[in-house]
Amino acid sequence: VQLQASGGGFVQTGGSLRLSCAASGSMFSIYTVGWYRQAPGKQRELVAMIAPSDTPMYTDSVTGRFTISRNDNTKLVLLQMNSLKPEDTAVYYCNAHWGGARNFWGQGTLVTVSS
C-alpha cells in the first residue's frame, strides 16, 4: 500500500481543514487506517484511527472536533478538523496497518494553526 497525504495548510484558531490520504495497492479494505501527528520537539502521536467496519477512535484532545472517515471503494481516508487550536499545529501523517508486518506511512502534511 502506498499513501499520499494532502490538505495541510495555515489556518486561524477556530478554523477548519480537511486532510486527505489517497491509497494505492491491493486489499486496502483490510487495513486499519489512521492519522498521526508530530509537533516540534514531541513524539508522534495517534490522532484518529478506523478499522474495517468498526467505530472510529480518537485521542481525547480531538474528540468532538475531528472526524475520520474511509471509503474503501475510492481508497480514500479523510480527516475533517474543526475548531482548530494552536496546539493542533503539527505534521500530520496517514498510516495503514494490518497484522504485525504490514505498516505503511504517507508523507507528512503540515498543519499550522495561528493564535
DSSP file with accessible surface (Angstrom, degrees, kcal/mol):
  #  RESIDUE AA STRUCTURE BP1 BP2  ACC     N-H-->O    O-->H-N    N-H-->O    O-->H-N    TCO  KAPPA ALPHA  PHI   PSI    X-CA   Y-CA   Z-CA
    1    1 A V              0   0   31      0, 0.0     2,-0.4     0, 0.0    24,-0.2   0.000 360.0 360.0 360.0 132.8    0.0    0.0    0.0
    2    2 A Q  E     -A   24   0A 147     22,-2.0    22,-2.1   102,-0.1     2,-0.4  -0.939 360.0-156.7-114.5 141.6    1.2    3.5   -0.9
    3    3 A L  E     -A   23   0A  16    102,-0.4   104,-0.6    -2,-0.4     2,-0.5  -0.955   9.6-169.1-124.5 136.4   -0.2    6.5    0.8
    4    4 A Q  E     -A   22   0A 119     18,-2.1    18,-2.7    -2,-0.4     2,-0.3  -0.961  12.4-162.0-127.0 112.0   -0.3   10.1   -0.4
    5    5 A A  E     +A   21   0A   2     -2,-0.5     2,-0.3   102,-0.3    16,-0.2  -0.670  18.0 156.2 -95.6 149.3   -1.4   12.8    2.1
    6    6 A S  E     +A   20   0A  62     14,-2.4    14,-2.7    -2,-0.3   103,-0.1  -0.959  33.2  77.0-156.4 169.7   -2.6   16.3    1.3
    7    7 A G        +     0   0   35     -2,-0.3    11,-0.3     1,-0.3    14,-0.1   0.364  55.1 135.2 108.7  -5.7   -4.7   19.1    2.6
    8    8 A G        +     0   0   28     12,-0.1     2,-0.3    84,-0.1    -1,-0.3  -0.178  22.4 125.6 -68.7 169.3   -2.5   20.7    5.2
    9    9 A G  E     -d  111   0B  28    101,-0.7   103,-2.9   100,-0.1     2,-0.5  -0.989  56.6 -54.8 170.3-164.4   -2.1   24.5    5.4
   10   10 A F  E     +d  112   0B 142     -2,-0.3     2,-0.3   101,-0.2   103,-0.2  -0.897  51.6 162.7-109.0 132.2   -2.3   27.6    7.6
   11   11 A V  E     -d  113   0B  22    101,-2.6   103,-2.4    -2,-0.5     2,-0.1  -0.986  33.9-114.1-147.0 153.5   -5.5   28.4    9.4
   12   12 A Q  E >   -d  114   0B 142     -2,-0.3     3,-2.4   101,-0.2    72,-0.2  -0.470  53.3 -73.5 -84.4 160.1   -6.5   30.7   12.3
   13   13 A T  T 3  S+     0   0   74    101,-1.7    72,-0.2     1,-0.3    -1,-0.2  -0.262 122.8  24.9 -51.7 132.7   -7.8   29.4   15.6
   14   14 A G  T 3  S+     0   0   49     70,-3.4    69,-0.7     1,-0.3    -1,-0.3   0.279  98.7 120.7  91.8  -8.2  -11.3   28.1   15.3
   15   15 A G    <   -     0   0   20     -3,-2.4    69,-2.4    69,-0.2     2,-0.3  -0.080  54.6-123.6 -80.6-176.4  -10.9   27.4   11.6
   16   16 A S        +     0   0   60     66,-0.2     2,-0.3    67,-0.2    66,-0.2  -0.935  21.7 177.9-132.1 151.1  -11.2   24.1    9.7
   17   17 A L  E     - B   0  81A  33     64,-2.2    64,-3.1    -2,-0.3     2,-0.5  -0.976  17.0-146.0-143.5 154.7   -9.1   21.9    7.4
   18   18 A R  E     - B   0  80A 137    -11,-0.3     2,-0.3    -2,-0.3    62,-0.2  -0.981  12.4-157.1-126.3 121.0   -9.7   18.6    5.8
   19   19 A L  E     - B   0  79A   0     60,-2.7    60,-2.5    -2,-0.5     2,-0.4  -0.745   7.8-159.8 -93.4 142.9   -6.8   16.2    5.2
   20   20 A S  E     -AB   6  78A  24    -14,-2.7   -14,-2.4    -2,-0.3     2,-0.4  -0.945   9.3-167.5-123.1 145.5   -7.0   13.6    2.6
   21   21 A a  E     -AB   5  77A   3     56,-2.0    56,-2.4    -2,-0.4     2,-0.5  -0.959   8.7-161.8-133.1 112.0   -5.0   10.4    2.2
   22   22 A A  E     -AB   4  76A  48    -18,-2.7   -18,-2.1    -2,-0.4     2,-0.3  -0.838  10.9-159.7 -97.3 127.4   -5.2    8.6   -1.1
   23   23 A A  E     -A    3   0A  14     52,-2.9     2,-0.3    -2,-0.5   -20,-0.2  -0.765   8.9-170.2-107.4 149.5   -4.1    4.9   -1.1
   24   24 A S  E     +A    2   0A  52    -22,-2.1   -22,-2.0    -2,-0.3     2,-0.2  -0.955  43.2  60.5-131.4 157.6   -3.0    2.7   -3.9
   25   25 A G  S    S-     0   0   37     -2,-0.3     3,-0.4   -24,-0.2     2,-0.2  -0.543  80.3 -55.7 114.7 176.8   -2.4   -1.0   -3.9
   26   26 A S  S    S+     0   0   88      1,-0.2    -2,-0.1    -2,-0.2     0, 0.0  -0.480 104.4  19.3 -96.4 160.8   -4.5   -4.1   -3.2
   27   27 A M    >   +     0   0  117     -2,-0.2     3,-1.5     1,-0.1     4,-0.3   0.774  65.5 154.0  58.6  33.6   -6.6   -5.2   -0.3
   28   28 A F  G >   +     0   0    4     -3,-0.4     3,-1.9     1,-0.3    -1,-0.1   0.858  62.1  69.1 -59.1 -33.8   -6.9   -1.7    1.1
   29   29 A S  G 3  S+     0   0   59      1,-0.3    -1,-0.3    43,-0.2    43,-0.1   0.691  92.4  57.7 -64.9 -16.8  -10.2   -2.6    2.8
   30   30 A I  G <  S+     0   0   49     -3,-1.5    -1,-0.3     2,-0.1     2,-0.2   0.603  89.6  96.1 -88.4  -8.8   -8.5   -5.0    5.3
   31   31 A Y  S <  S-     0   0    6     -3,-1.9     2,-0.5    -4,-0.3    67,-0.2  -0.552  72.3-131.3 -85.4 143.4   -6.2   -2.3    6.7
   32   32 A T  E     -E   97   0B  25     65,-2.7    65,-2.7    -2,-0.2     2,-0.3  -0.794  33.4-160.8 -81.3 131.0   -6.8   -0.3    9.8
   33   33 A V  E     +EF  96  50B   3     17,-2.3    17,-3.0    -2,-0.5     2,-0.3  -0.859  17.4 155.9-118.8 152.3   -6.1    3.3    8.7
   34   34 A G  E     -EF  95  49B   1     61,-2.3    61,-2.5    -2,-0.3     2,-0.4  -0.973  35.5-115.6-161.8 172.8   -5.4    6.3   10.8
   35   35 A W  E     -EF  94  48B   0     13,-2.8    12,-2.9    -2,-0.3    13,-1.8  -0.982  26.9-177.8-120.8 134.0   -3.9    9.8   11.2
   36   36 A Y  E     -EF  93  46B  49     57,-3.0    57,-2.9    -2,-0.4     2,-0.3  -0.825   7.7-156.7-120.6 164.1   -0.9   10.6   13.5
   37   37 A R  E     -EF  92  45B  12      8,-2.5     8,-3.0    -2,-0.3     2,-0.4  -0.989   8.1-159.9-143.1 154.8    0.8   13.9   14.1
   38   38 A Q  E     -E   91   0B  69     53,-2.2    53,-2.3    -2,-0.3     6,-0.2  -0.955   9.6-161.6-137.6 114.6    4.1   15.1   15.3
   39   39 A A    >   -     0   0   23      4,-0.4     3,-2.3    -2,-0.4    51,-0.1  -0.554  45.1 -74.8 -88.4 158.0    4.6   18.6   16.8
   40   40 A P  T 3  S+     0   0  116      0, 0.0    -1,-0.1     0, 0.0     3,-0.1  -0.275 119.1   5.6 -55.2 128.3    8.1   20.1   17.0
   41   41 A G  T 3  S+     0   0   93      1,-0.2     2,-0.3    -3,-0.1    -2,-0.0   0.529 114.1 100.2  77.3   6.0   10.1   18.6   19.8
   42   42 A K  S <  S-     0   0  145     -3,-2.3    -1,-0.2     1,-0.0     2,-0.1  -0.801  75.0-102.1-122.7 163.4    7.4   16.0   20.6
   43   43 A Q        -     0   0  178     -2,-0.3    -4,-0.4     1,-0.1     2,-0.2  -0.442  46.8 -92.2 -79.0 156.5    6.8   12.3   19.8
   44   44 A R        -     0   0   92     -6,-0.2     2,-0.3    -2,-0.1    -6,-0.2  -0.467  50.1-167.0 -66.5 136.8    4.5   11.2   17.1
   45   45 A E  E     -F   37   0B  78     -8,-3.0    -8,-2.5    -2,-0.2     2,-0.3  -0.944  24.3-106.3-130.2 152.0    1.0   10.6   18.5
   46   46 A L  E     +F   36   0B  56     -2,-0.3   -10,-0.3   -10,-0.2     3,-0.1  -0.561  31.9 175.4 -73.5 133.3   -2.1    8.9   17.3
   47   47 A V  E     -     0   0B   0    -12,-2.9    12,-2.4     1,-0.4     2,-0.3   0.809  63.5 -19.6-101.8 -51.9   -4.9   11.3   16.4
   48   48 A A  E     -FG  35  58B   1    -13,-1.8   -13,-2.8    10,-0.2    -1,-0.4  -0.987  57.7-176.2-158.0 150.8   -7.6    9.1   15.0
   49   49 A M  E     -FG  34  57B  37      8,-2.2     8,-2.8    -2,-0.3     2,-0.4  -0.987   7.5-164.4-150.1 156.6   -8.0    5.6   13.5
   50   50 A I  E     -F   33   0B  18    -17,-3.0   -17,-2.3    -2,-0.3     3,-0.1  -0.951   9.2-154.5-146.8 123.9  -10.7    3.4   12.0
   51   51 A A    >   -     0   0   23     -2,-0.4     3,-1.7     4,-0.3   -19,-0.2  -0.486  48.3 -68.5 -87.8 165.5  -10.5   -0.3   11.4
   52   52 A P  T 3  S-     0   0   44      0, 0.0    -1,-0.1     0, 0.0     3,-0.1  -0.314 117.4  -9.3 -57.4 128.1  -12.5   -2.1    8.8
   53   53 A S  T 3  S+     0   0  136      1,-0.2     2,-0.3    -3,-0.1    -3,-0.0   0.824 114.2 117.1  53.9  37.6  -16.2   -1.9    9.6
   54   54 A D  S <  S-     0   0   99     -3,-1.7    -1,-0.2     0, 0.0     0, 0.0  -0.790  71.9 -88.0-130.3 171.6  -15.5   -0.6   13.0
   55   55 A T        -     0   0  102     -2,-0.3    -4,-0.3    -3,-0.1    -6,-0.0  -0.610  48.7-108.8 -79.8 138.2  -16.2    2.6   15.1
   56   56 A P        -     0   0   43      0, 0.0     2,-0.4     0, 0.0    -6,-0.2  -0.268  29.1-148.6 -63.9 151.6  -13.6    5.4   14.8
   57   57 A M  E     -G   49   0B 116     -8,-2.8    -8,-2.2     6,-0.0     2,-0.3  -0.962  13.7-171.0-123.1 143.9  -11.3    6.0   17.7
   58   58 A Y  E     -G   48   0B  63     -2,-0.4   -10,-0.2   -10,-0.2     2,-0.1  -0.961  28.5-111.1-133.3 148.1   -9.9    9.4   18.7
   59   59 A T    >>  -     0   0   43    -12,-2.4     3,-1.8    -2,-0.3     4,-1.0  -0.491  42.2-110.5 -70.6 150.6   -7.4   10.8   21.1
   60   60 A D  G >4 S+     0   0  148      1,-0.3     3,-0.7     2,-0.2    -1,-0.1   0.842 112.0  62.3 -55.4 -37.0   -9.1   12.7   23.8
   61   61 A S  G 34 S+     0   0   58      1,-0.2    -1,-0.3     3,-0.0   -14,-0.0   0.676 112.1  35.7 -68.8 -16.0   -7.8   16.1   22.7
   62   62 A V  G X> S+     0   0    0     -3,-1.8     3,-2.5   -15,-0.2     4,-2.3   0.491  82.5 126.0-114.2  -5.4   -9.6   16.0   19.3
   63   63 A T  T << S+     0   0   81     -4,-1.0     4,-0.1    -3,-0.7   -15,-0.0  -0.310  81.7  16.1 -58.0 130.2  -12.8   14.2   20.3
   64   64 A G  T 34 S+     0   0   80      2,-0.4    -1,-0.3     1,-0.1     3,-0.1   0.257 125.5  59.7  89.9 -12.8  -15.7   16.2   19.2
   65   65 A R  T <4 S+     0   0   26     -3,-2.5    17,-2.0     1,-0.2     2,-0.3   0.694  98.0  52.4-114.7 -34.0  -13.7   18.3   16.8
   66   66 A F  E  <  -C   81   0A   3     -4,-2.3    -2,-0.4    15,-0.2     2,-0.4  -0.822  59.2-166.3-108.9 148.3  -12.1   15.9   14.4
   67   67 A T  E     -C   80   0A  76     13,-2.4    13,-3.0    -2,-0.3     2,-0.4  -0.988   3.9-160.6-135.1 125.0  -13.8   13.2   12.2
   68   68 A I  E     +C   79   0A   4     -2,-0.4     2,-0.3    11,-0.2    11,-0.2  -0.812  16.2 171.8-101.4 143.0  -12.1   10.4   10.4
   69   69 A S  E     -C   78   0A  51      9,-2.1     9,-2.5    -2,-0.4     2,-0.3  -0.979  14.1-157.5-145.8 158.1  -13.7    8.6    7.6
   70   70 A R  E     -C   77   0A  41     -2,-0.3     2,-0.5     7,-0.2     7,-0.2  -0.986   8.5-162.5-136.9 148.5  -12.8    6.0    5.0
   71   71 A N  E  >> -C   76   0A  71      5,-2.4     5,-1.8    -2,-0.3     4,-1.3  -0.939   3.7-169.8-129.2 107.6  -14.1    4.9    1.6
   72   72 A D  T  45S+     0   0   56     -2,-0.5   -43,-0.2     1,-0.2   -44,-0.1   0.707  84.9  58.2 -73.9 -18.3  -12.8    1.5    0.6
   73   73 A N  T  45S+     0   0  155      1,-0.2    -1,-0.2     3,-0.1   -44,-0.0   0.910 118.8  28.8 -74.6 -43.6  -14.1    1.9   -2.9
   74   74 A T  T  45S-     0   0   87      2,-0.1   -51,-0.2    -3,-0.0    -2,-0.2   0.517 103.9-129.0 -92.5  -6.0  -12.1    5.1   -3.6
   75   75 A K  T  <5 +     0   0   67     -4,-1.3   -52,-2.9     1,-0.2     2,-0.4   0.925  59.0 144.0  56.9  49.7   -9.3    4.1   -1.2
   76   76 A L  E   < -BC  22  71A  56     -5,-1.8    -5,-2.4   -54,-0.2     2,-0.5  -0.960  36.3-166.1-124.4 136.2   -9.5    7.5    0.5
   77   77 A V  E     -BC  21  70A   3    -56,-2.4   -56,-2.0    -2,-0.4     2,-0.3  -0.986  13.8-166.9-120.7 126.4   -9.1    8.4    4.1
   78   78 A L  E     -BC  20  69A  32     -9,-2.5    -9,-2.1    -2,-0.5     2,-0.4  -0.859  14.9-164.3-114.5 148.5  -10.3   11.8    5.3
   79   79 A L  E     -BC  19  68A   0    -60,-2.5   -60,-2.7    -2,-0.3     2,-0.6  -0.924   9.9-162.1-129.6 105.9   -9.7   13.7    8.5
   80   80 A Q  E     -BC  18  67A  63    -13,-3.0   -13,-2.4    -2,-0.4     2,-0.6  -0.797   9.6-166.1 -87.3 122.9  -12.1   16.6    8.9
   81   81 A M  E     +BC  17  66A   0    -64,-3.1   -64,-2.2    -2,-0.6     2,-0.3  -0.948  11.0 173.5-118.3 115.9  -10.7   19.0   11.5
   82   82 A N        +     0   0   59    -17,-2.0   -66,-0.2    -2,-0.6   -67,-0.2  -0.767  59.1  23.7-116.2 163.7  -12.9   21.7   13.0
   83   83 A S  S    S-     0   0   67    -69,-0.7    -1,-0.2    -2,-0.3   -68,-0.2   0.907  84.4-160.1  49.8  48.7  -12.4   24.2   15.8
   84   84 A L        -     0   0    1    -69,-2.4   -70,-3.4    -3,-0.2   -69,-0.2  -0.269   8.2-160.0 -66.0 146.0   -8.7   24.0   15.3
   85   85 A K    >   -     0   0   84    -72,-0.2     3,-2.5   -71,-0.1     4,-0.3  -0.856  32.7-108.6-122.0 157.9   -6.4   25.2   18.1
   86   86 A P  G >  S+     0   0   46      0, 0.0     3,-2.0     0, 0.0    27,-0.3   0.855 117.8  63.5 -55.3 -32.7   -2.8   26.3   18.1
   87   87 A E  G 3  S+     0   0  129      1,-0.3   -48,-0.0   -48,-0.0    -3,-0.0   0.568  89.6  68.5 -71.5  -6.0   -1.9   23.0   19.9
   88   88 A D  G <  S+     0   0    1     -3,-2.5    -1,-0.3    25,-0.0     2,-0.2   0.536  71.6 120.0 -83.9  -6.7   -3.1   21.1   16.8
   89   89 A T    <   +     0   0   37     -3,-2.0     2,-0.3    -4,-0.3    23,-0.2  -0.416  41.6 106.3 -61.8 125.1   -0.1   22.5   14.9
   90   90 A A  E    S- H   0 111B   3     21,-2.0    21,-2.9    -2,-0.2     2,-0.6  -0.966  75.7 -80.8-178.7 170.5    1.9   19.6   13.7
   91   91 A V  E     -EH  38 110B  41    -53,-2.3   -53,-2.2    -2,-0.3     2,-0.4  -0.865  48.4-147.8 -90.0 127.0    2.9   17.5   10.7
   92   92 A Y  E     -EH  37 109B   0     17,-3.0    17,-2.2    -2,-0.6     2,-0.4  -0.838  13.9-169.0-103.7 135.7    0.1   15.0   10.1
   93   93 A Y  E     -E   36   0B  45    -57,-2.9   -57,-3.0    -2,-0.4     2,-0.3  -0.958  13.8-140.7-123.9 136.9    0.8   11.5    8.7
   94   94 A a  E     -E   35   0B   1     13,-0.4    12,-2.4    -2,-0.4     2,-0.3  -0.709  23.2-168.8 -93.2 152.4   -1.6    9.0    7.4
   95   95 A N  E     -EI  34 105B   3    -61,-2.5   -61,-2.3    -2,-0.3     2,-0.4  -0.985  16.0-168.7-141.3 146.0   -1.0    5.3    8.2
   96   96 A A  E     +EI  33 104B   0      8,-2.3     8,-3.2    -2,-0.3     2,-0.3  -0.994  18.1 169.0-135.0 130.7   -2.3    1.9    7.2
   97   97 A H  E     +EI  32 103B  50    -65,-2.7   -65,-2.7    -2,-0.4     2,-0.3  -0.991  14.8 178.0-143.8 153.0   -1.5   -1.3    9.0
   98   98 A W  E  >  - I   0 102B 120      4,-2.7     4,-1.3    -2,-0.3     3,-0.3  -0.943  62.9 -21.4-152.7 126.6   -2.6   -4.9    9.1
   99   99 A G  T  4 S-     0   0   61     -2,-0.3    -1,-0.1     1,-0.2     0, 0.0  -0.216 100.5 -59.5  66.4-160.6   -1.2   -7.6   11.2
  100  100 A G  T  4 S+     0   0   86      1,-0.1    -1,-0.2    -3,-0.1     3,-0.0   0.713 130.2  41.2 -92.8 -20.0    2.3   -7.2   12.6
  101  101 A A  T  4 S+     0   0  101     -3,-0.3     2,-0.9     1,-0.1    -2,-0.2   0.651  93.8  78.2-107.1 -18.2    4.3   -6.8    9.5
  102  102 A R  E  <  +I   98   0B 124     -4,-1.3    -4,-2.7     2,-0.0     2,-0.4  -0.836  53.0 145.1-101.2 104.7    2.3   -4.6    7.2
  103  103 A N  E     -I   97   0B  83     -2,-0.9     2,-0.4    -6,-0.2    -6,-0.2  -0.960  20.2-179.0-144.2 116.2    2.7   -1.0    8.3
  104  104 A F  E     -I   96   0B  65     -8,-3.2    -8,-2.3    -2,-0.4     2,-0.4  -0.935   8.0-161.7-125.3 145.5    2.7    1.9    5.8
  105  105 A W  E     -I   95   0B 101     -2,-0.4  -102,-0.4   -10,-0.2   -10,-0.2  -0.942   9.2-144.0-124.6 143.5    3.1    5.6    6.1
  106  106 A G        -     0   0    7    -12,-2.4  -102,-0.2    -2,-0.4     2,-0.1  -0.480  40.3 -88.0 -88.9 170.8    2.4    8.5    3.9
  107  107 A Q        -     0   0   82   -104,-0.6   -13,-0.4    -2,-0.2  -102,-0.3  -0.408  55.6 -98.0 -73.4 156.9    4.5   11.6    3.7
  108  108 A G        -     0   0   28    -15,-0.1     2,-0.4    -2,-0.1   -15,-0.2  -0.381  26.6-153.3 -77.3 157.3    3.6   14.3    6.2
  109  109 A T  E     - H   0  92B  20    -17,-2.2   -17,-3.0  -103,-0.1     2,-0.4  -0.999  21.4-125.5-130.3 130.5    1.4   17.3    5.6
  110  110 A L  E     - H   0  91B  97     -2,-0.4  -101,-0.7   -19,-0.2     2,-0.5  -0.609  20.8-170.2 -85.5 130.5    1.9   20.4    7.7
  111  111 A V  E     -dH   9  90B   0    -21,-2.9   -21,-2.0    -2,-0.4     2,-0.5  -0.981   5.2-174.2-115.3 124.5   -0.9   22.0    9.6
  112  112 A T  E     -d   10   0B  42   -103,-2.9  -101,-2.6    -2,-0.5     2,-0.5  -0.984   4.4-169.8-123.0 123.4   -0.3   25.3   11.2
  113  113 A V  E     -d   11   0B   7     -2,-0.5     2,-0.2   -27,-0.3  -101,-0.2  -0.961  13.2-148.9-114.6 119.0   -2.9   27.0   13.5
  114  114 A S  E      d   12   0B  29   -103,-2.4  -101,-1.7    -2,-0.5    -2,-0.0  -0.588 360.0 360.0 -88.9 148.1   -2.2   30.6   14.4
  115  115 A S              0   0  138     -2,-0.2    -1,-0.1  -103,-0.2   -30,-0.0  -0.359 360.0 360.0 -88.2 360.0   -3.4   32.0   17.7
